[in-house]
Amino acid sequence: MLVGHLAASRPGPVQGRRTYPASSDGGTAAVSESEKSFRTLLEEARLKFSHHAAQRLEQRGIRFQPEQLDRIASAIDQAEAKGAKDSLVLYRDVAMIVNVPNRTVVTALDGTSMREHVFTQIDSAVVVG
């Protein structure tokens, strides 16, 4: 179980549903307000998540709040200023491998998954305080 500001459980009840266009063929899909806002945050963030990383976060029940994403993005700014290319970013009980020039989280692991795990092909590590 993750501790701190990270949610390890499923979100509470959805406050309402809206219909948003799902495809160019005119189809629609019901998307909750919370799902839409989280998607919007990810799209607007100074940080991107690869498909693989997004799947890992979802599988492990890890969700970041906007201020947490800002702190992680600021840590990546610091790594970039030092010339980092591929960084291990540690935030609370989550480890992420980030491609710094593309500002993309390539993969993510929670505390349980990173035990006895060897991280390779990184040139730096950033601990987010």
C-alpha positions as CSV (number, residue, x, y, z in Angstrom):
1,M,0.0,0.0,0.0
2,L,1.3,3.4,-0.9
3,V,1.5,6.0,1.8
4,G,1.4,9.8,1.7
5,H,-0.3,11.8,-1.0
6,L,-0.5,8.9,-3.5
7,A,-3.8,7.1,-3.7
8,A,-3.5,3.3,-3.5
9,S,-7.2,2.7,-3.7
10,R,-9.8,3.2,-6.4
11,P,-11.4,6.7,-6.6
12,G,-14.7,7.4,-4.8
13,P,-18.1,7.6,-6.5
14,V,-18.2,9.5,-9.7
15,Q,-20.1,12.8,-9.4
16,G,-21.6,12.7,-12.9
17,R,-21.1,11.6,-16.4
18,R,-20.7,13.6,-19.6
19,T,-20.5,12.4,-23.1
20,Y,-17.5,13.3,-25.1
21,P,-16.7,12.5,-28.7
22,A,-14.6,9.3,-28.8
23,S,-13.7,9.2,-32.5
24,S,-13.9,11.0,-35.8
25,D,-16.7,8.8,-36.9
26,G,-19.1,10.6,-34.6
27,G,-19.2,7.9,-31.9
28,T,-19.4,8.9,-28.2
29,A,-18.1,7.5,-25.0
30,A,-19.2,8.3,-21.4
31,V,-16.3,9.8,-19.5
32,S,-16.5,10.8,-15.9
33,E,-15.6,14.3,-14.8
34,S,-12.6,13.0,-12.7
35,E,-11.3,10.9,-15.6
36,K,-11.6,13.9,-18.0
37,S,-9.8,16.2,-15.5
38,F,-7.0,13.7,-14.9
39,R,-6.6,13.3,-18.7
40,T,-6.5,17.0,-19.1
41,L,-3.9,17.4,-16.4
42,L,-1.7,14.8,-18.1
43,E,-2.1,16.5,-21.5
44,E,-1.3,19.9,-20.1
45,A,1.5,18.8,-17.8
46,R,5.1,19.6,-18.4
47,L,5.5,15.8,-18.2
48,K,4.3,13.0,-20.4
49,F,3.6,9.4,-19.7
50,S,4.3,6.7,-22.2
51,H,1.6,4.1,-22.9
52,H,3.6,1.6,-20.9
53,A,4.1,3.9,-17.9
54,A,0.4,4.9,-17.9
55,Q,-0.6,1.2,-17.8
56,R,1.8,0.5,-14.9
57,L,0.5,3.4,-12.9
58,E,-3.1,2.3,-13.5
59,Q,-2.3,-1.3,-12.7
60,R,-0.7,-0.3,-9.4
61,G,-3.4,2.2,-8.5
62,I,-1.0,5.1,-8.5
63,R,-2.5,8.6,-9.2
64,F,-0.7,11.9,-8.9
65,Q,-2.3,15.2,-7.8
66,P,-1.5,18.3,-9.9
67,E,1.0,19.6,-7.3
68,Q,2.8,16.2,-7.2
69,L,3.1,16.4,-11.0
70,D,4.5,19.9,-10.7
71,R,7.1,18.7,-8.1
72,I,8.2,15.8,-10.4
73,A,8.4,18.1,-13.4
74,S,10.5,20.6,-11.4
75,A,12.9,17.7,-10.5
76,I,13.2,16.8,-14.2
77,D,14.0,20.5,-14.9
78,Q,16.9,20.2,-12.4
79,A,18.1,16.9,-14.1
80,E,17.9,18.6,-17.5
81,A,19.9,21.5,-16.2
82,K,22.7,19.1,-15.2
83,G,22.7,17.4,-18.7
84,A,20.8,14.3,-17.7
85,K,19.3,12.1,-20.5
86,D,17.7,9.2,-18.7
87,S,16.9,9.6,-15.1
88,L,15.6,7.5,-12.2
89,V,13.2,9.7,-10.4
90,L,12.2,8.7,-6.9
91,Y,9.1,10.2,-5.5
92,R,7.8,8.9,-2.2
93,D,7.1,5.2,-2.9
94,V,7.3,5.4,-6.7
95,A,10.3,5.0,-9.0
96,M,10.1,6.3,-12.5
97,I,12.5,6.1,-15.4
98,V,12.2,9.4,-17.3
99,N,13.6,10.3,-20.7
100,V,14.6,13.9,-19.8
101,P,14.9,15.5,-23.3
102,N,11.4,14.3,-24.2
103,R,10.1,14.8,-20.6
104,T,8.5,11.4,-20.8
105,V,8.0,8.8,-18.0
106,V,9.0,5.6,-19.7
107,T,8.1,3.2,-16.9
108,A,7.0,3.4,-13.2
109,L,7.3,1.0,-10.3
110,D,5.7,1.1,-6.8
111,G,7.6,0.2,-3.6
112,T,6.7,-3.4,-3.8
113,S,7.8,-3.7,-7.5
114,M,11.1,-2.0,-7.0
115,R,12.4,-4.2,-4.2
116,E,15.6,-6.0,-5.4
117,H,15.2,-4.3,-8.8
118,V,18.3,-3.2,-10.7
119,F,17.9,0.0,-12.8
120,T,20.0,0.1,-15.9
121,Q,20.6,2.5,-18.8
122,I,20.2,5.6,-16.6
123,D,22.7,8.4,-16.3
124,S,21.3,10.1,-13.2
125,A,19.0,9.8,-10.2
126,V,16.7,12.4,-8.7
127,V,15.1,12.2,-5.3
128,V,12.0,14.4,-5.2
129,G,11.6,15.9,-1.7
